[in-house]
């Protein structure tokens, strides 16, 4: 019918332990430091997996770069997350194709950098600096272009003369060879006739 005091005490103790475990799990789940630590660990795992796919598996070696990248990712704001989400689709597709090929991975990273750089508009100072560089290149580059054209024209003239001489030499050699073949053929024919007549 009723429960004894001992059974009630045991039920209360079990309920208390269960509630303590639930409260601890809930606290761990919503604690900012625990959230940051979980994100850092997830980022480390992704970077390590990507590094292993690209460079091949290195047993027993942990990259300090993966830890640094994981820390930076964990402390970055919402802007990094949005860029990461946009780029993750492109990276995941390319990731399978460059598995174990560091050179290809470098080229993919360079291409991604160029694309990101093209999406960011140039500042006013950068535009002015680029204009100065273009003007300086035009000013100082024109004499070099003129000199290159002159040298190229000299080379073309030299090649034309050499080619004409070579063509004439080939023509003369071909004529001499044809004459020799003709005379040897005629002497062979004469020899065969003389042998058949005798």
C-alpha positions in Angstrom: 0.0 0.0 0.0 2.1 2.8 1.2 5.8 3.1 0.7 8.2 2.9 3.5 10.3 5.9 4.6 13.4 4.1 3.3 11.9 3.7 -0.2 10.8 7.3 -0.3 14.3 8.4 0.7 15.8 6.3 -2.1 13.3 7.7 -4.6 14.1 11.3 -3.5 17.8 10.6 -3.7 17.5 9.2 -7.2 15.3 12.1 -8.3 17.8 14.5 -6.9 20.8 12.8 -8.7 18.8 12.8 -12.0 17.9 16.5 -11.6 21.5 17.4 -10.7 22.8 15.6 -13.8 20.1 17.3 -16.0 21.0 20.8 -14.5 24.7 20.2 -15.0 24.1 19.1 -18.6 21.9 22.1 -19.2 24.4 24.4 -17.7 27.2 22.9 -19.8 25.0 23.3 -22.9 24.2 27.0 -22.4 27.5 28.1 -20.8 29.3 30.6 -23.1 32.7 29.1 -22.4 31.5 25.6 -23.2 29.8 26.8 -26.4 33.1 28.5 -27.5 35.1 25.4 -26.7 32.7 23.2 -28.7 32.9 25.5 -31.7 36.7 25.6 -31.4 36.9 21.8 -31.3 34.5 21.5 -34.3 36.6 23.9 -36.3 39.8 22.1 -35.3 38.2 18.8 -36.5 37.1 20.4 -39.8 40.5 21.9 -40.5 42.3 18.7 -39.6 40.0 16.7 -41.9 40.6 19.2 -44.7 44.3 19.1 -44.2 44.4 15.3 -44.2 42.3 15.2 -47.4 44.6 17.8 -49.2 48.0 16.8 -47.9 47.4 13.2 -47.1 47.1 11.7 -43.7 49.9 12.4 -41.2 49.6 9.9 -38.3 50.3 11.3 -34.8 51.1 14.9 -35.9 48.8 17.8 -34.9 49.1 21.0 -36.8 49.5 24.1 -34.7 47.8 26.0 -37.6 44.7 24.0 -37.2 44.5 25.1 -33.5 45.1 28.7 -34.5 42.5 28.6 -37.2 40.1 26.9 -34.8 40.6 29.7 -32.2 40.3 32.4 -34.8 37.1 30.9 -36.1 35.7 30.4 -32.6 36.2 34.1 -31.7 35.1 35.6 -35.1 31.8 37.4 -35.5 28.8 37.0 -37.7 30.5 38.4 -40.8 33.0 35.5 -40.8 30.1 33.0 -40.4 28.2 34.5 -43.4 31.4 34.5 -45.6 32.1 30.9 -44.4 28.6 29.7 -45.3 28.9 31.3 -48.8 32.3 29.9 -49.5 31.8 26.5 -47.9 29.7 25.2 -50.8 32.4 26.0 -53.3 35.2 24.7 -51.1 33.4 21.4 -50.4 33.0 20.8 -54.1 36.6 21.6 -54.9 37.9 19.7 -51.8 37.0 16.3 -53.2 38.9 17.0 -56.4 42.1 18.1 -54.8 42.5 15.3 -52.2 46.1 14.5 -51.8 47.3 17.2 -54.3 49.0 20.2 -52.5 49.7 22.0 -55.7 46.1 21.8 -56.8 45.0 22.9 -53.3 47.3 25.9 -53.6 45.8 26.8 -57.0 42.3 26.5 -55.6 43.2 28.7 -52.6 44.8 31.3 -54.9 41.7 31.3 -57.1 39.4 31.7 -54.1 41.5 34.6 -52.9 41.3 36.3 -56.3 37.5 35.9 -56.4 37.2 37.3 -52.8 39.5 40.2 -53.7 37.5 40.9 -56.8 34.3 41.1 -54.8 35.7 43.7 -52.4 35.6 47.2 -53.9 38.8 49.1 -54.1 39.2 52.1 -51.7 39.8 55.6 -53.0 43.5 55.5 -52.0 44.0 52.2 -53.8 42.4 53.6 -57.0 44.6 56.7 -56.8 47.7 54.5 -56.2 46.8 52.2 -59.1 46.4 55.3 -61.4 49.9 56.5 -60.4 51.3 53.0 -61.1 49.7 52.9 -64.5 50.9 56.4 -65.4 54.5 55.5 -64.3 54.4 52.2 -66.2 53.3 54.0 -69.4 56.0 56.7 -69.0 58.9 54.4 -68.2 57.7 51.4 -70.3 57.4 53.1 -73.7 61.2 53.3 -74.3 61.5 49.6 -73.4 58.6 48.7 -75.8 60.3 50.7 -78.6 63.6 49.0 -78.0 61.9 45.6 -77.9 60.2 46.3 -81.3 63.6 47.3 -82.8 65.3 44.2 -81.5 62.4 42.0 -82.8 62.6 43.6 -86.2 66.4 43.0 -86.4 65.8 39.4 -85.4 63.0 39.0 -88.0 65.3 40.4 -90.7 68.1 38.0 -89.7 65.8 35.1 -89.7 64.5 36.0 -93.2 68.0 36.1 -94.6 69.0 32.8 -92.9 65.8 31.2 -94.1 66.4 32.3 -97.7 70.0 31.0 -97.6 68.9 27.7 -96.1 66.1 27.3 -98.6 68.5 27.9 -101.5 71.0 25.4 -100.0 68.3 22.8 -99.6 67.2 23.4 -103.2 70.8 23.0 -104.5 71.3 19.9 -102.4 68.1 18.4 -103.7 69.1 19.1 -107.3 72.5 17.5 -106.8 70.9 14.5 -105.2 68.4 14.1 -108.0 71.2 14.2 -110.5 73.1 11.6 -108.7 70.1 9.3 -108.4 69.3 9.8 -112.1 72.9 8.9 -113.1 73.1 6.0 -110.8 69.8 4.7 -112.1 70.9 5.1 -115.7 74.1 3.2 -115.0 72.2 0.4 -113.2 69.8 0.2 -116.3 72.8 0.0 -118.6 74.5 -2.7 -116.5 71.3 -4.8 -116.5 71.0 -4.5 -120.3 74.5 -5.5 -120.9 74.1 -8.5 -118.6 70.9 -9.6 -120.4 72.5 -9.3 -123.8 75.5 -11.4 -122.9 
